[in-house]
Amino acid sequence: MLKIKIVGVAGSVRKNSNTEILVKKALKAAESLGEVETEFISLAEKKVEFCRACFNCWRELGKCVIEDDVPKILEKLCKSDGMIFGSPVYYGTISAKLKALMDRCVSILLPPKPVTSFEWDKLKNMPLTSKLRNKVGGAVVVGGFRGGGHEYALSAIHHFFMINDMFVVVDGGIRTYEIHPHFGATALGIRKGEVLKDEFGVKLAESVGLRVAEATKIVKAGLGLMKP
Ligand SMILES: Cc1cc2nc3c(=O)[nH]c(=O)nc-3n(C[C@H](O)[C@H](O)[C@H](O)COP(=O)(O)O)c2cc1C
């Protein structure tokens, strides 16, 4: 059977967070499909600085001037076949830390050759390719309040995947009348670990994880057929 690698990223700023729990549940469900290797990354203790918009990464093809934990994380994402991003809901959207990681992905959205001069008018026809292109992505979020902005947070993650030419998947992992994530897994919890009480939210995360694994296998098989 085709082997795939799925990376889970938990975007909470706290350790042992609800987001970590949810992403781990999704990864475990993904593994249940068989021949699925997973890797979990928590941003809680990682140094993630803001993109400085210096575009050195376009001058030196992928070389970011910032020395923090991001290049290693991006390397892992680039080597993966699929990914699951999780975030706490903060003010109706994702955490600033996860957003900071996303912004740093400009260093893996690259032109074919180094840009030597930033005369933007002359760069209009320059192709750009994301190193995340053709990977599969799914999203899980946890917020403290019903109607707290979960779906906006999910959209922020989905939009990031779309900008990177990825395949966004959601529903169809575990599909019952009750478990229909539709727009991604939404879970409830405030204090650390509280999300485990939201059995329904956990099931939604598992459904997303399973669907990401299934879709990743399909996409990887398809990409294999496209090779000369
Ligand atoms: C700065 C901040 C903003 C928050 N904003 C929201 C919000 O808009 N909607 C919501 O449902 N919960 C909100 N919460 C609650 C968190 O989403 C909730 O505690 C969640 O469990 C945190 O996830 P974590 O354990 O993964 O860190 C907020 C919490 C913090 C600290």
The ligand as an SDF file (V2000), in Angstrom:
LIG
                    3D

 31 33  0  0  0  0  0  0  0  0999 V2000
   -6.3560   35.9870   23.5800 C   0  0  0  0  0  0  0  0  0  0  0  0
   -7.4930   35.0100   23.5870 C   0  0  0  0  0  0  0  0  0  0  0  0
   -8.5560   35.2240   22.7400 C   0  0  0  0  0  0  0  0  0  0  0  0
   -9.6010   34.3140   22.7140 C   0  0  0  0  0  0  0  0  0  0  0  0
  -10.6260   34.5470   21.8430 N   0  0  0  0  0  0  0  0  0  0  0  0
  -11.5910   33.6150   21.7220 C   0  0  0  0  0  0  0  0  0  0  0  0
  -12.6140   33.7960   20.7500 C   0  0  0  0  0  0  0  0  0  0  0  0
  -12.6660   34.7700   20.0380 O   0  0  0  0  0  0  0  0  0  0  0  0
  -13.5460   32.8200   20.6260 N   0  0  0  0  0  0  0  0  0  0  0  0
  -13.5410   31.6940   21.4050 C   0  0  0  0  0  0  0  0  0  0  0  0
  -14.4120   30.8430   21.2290 O   0  0  0  0  0  0  0  0  0  0  0  0
  -12.5800   31.5160   22.3510 N   0  0  0  0  0  0  0  0  0  0  0  0
  -11.6080   32.4400   22.5080 C   0  0  0  0  0  0  0  0  0  0  0  0
  -10.6170   32.2470   23.4250 N   0  0  0  0  0  0  0  0  0  0  0  0
  -10.6050   31.0130   24.2360 C   0  0  0  0  0  0  0  0  0  0  0  0
   -9.6370   29.9810   23.6430 C   0  0  0  0  0  0  0  0  0  0  0  0
   -9.9240   29.7360   22.3130 O   0  0  0  0  0  0  0  0  0  0  0  0
   -9.7530   28.6790   24.4400 C   0  0  0  0  0  0  0  0  0  0  0  0
   -9.2940   28.8730   25.7560 O   0  0  0  0  0  0  0  0  0  0  0  0
   -9.0120   27.5300   23.8090 C   0  0  0  0  0  0  0  0  0  0  0  0
   -9.2580   26.3520   24.5300 O   0  0  0  0  0  0  0  0  0  0  0  0
   -7.5230   27.7610   23.7960 C   0  0  0  0  0  0  0  0  0  0  0  0
   -6.9190   26.7020   23.1210 O   0  0  0  0  0  0  0  0  0  0  0  0
   -5.5600   26.0520   23.6150 P   0  0  0  0  0  0  0  0  0  0  0  0
   -5.8380   25.2680   24.8750 O   0  0  0  0  0  0  0  0  0  0  0  0
   -5.1890   25.1870   22.4900 O   0  0  0  0  0  0  0  0  0  0  0  0
   -4.5900   27.1490   23.8380 O   0  0  0  0  0  0  0  0  0  0  0  0
   -9.5870   33.1700   23.5300 C   0  0  0  0  0  0  0  0  0  0  0  0
   -8.4930   32.9800   24.3990 C   0  0  0  0  0  0  0  0  0  0  0  0
   -7.4670   33.8760   24.4370 C   0  0  0  0  0  0  0  0  0  0  0  0
   -6.3020   33.6440   25.3640 C   0  0  0  0  0  0  0  0  0  0  0  0
  1  2  1  0
  2  3  1  0
  2 30  2  0
  3  4  2  0
  4  5  1  0
  4 28  1  0
  5  6  2  0
  6  7  1  0
  6 13  1  0
  7  8  2  0
  7  9  1  0
  9 10  1  0
 10 11  2  0
 10 12  1  0
 12 13  2  0
 13 14  1  0
 14 15  1  0
 14 28  1  0
 15 16  1  0
 16 17  1  0
 16 18  1  0
 18 19  1  0
 18 20  1  0
 20 21  1  0
 20 22  1  0
 22 23  1  0
 23 24  1  0
 24 25  2  0
 24 26  1  0
 24 27  1  0
 28 29  2  0
 29 30  1  0
 30 31  1  0
M  END
$$$$
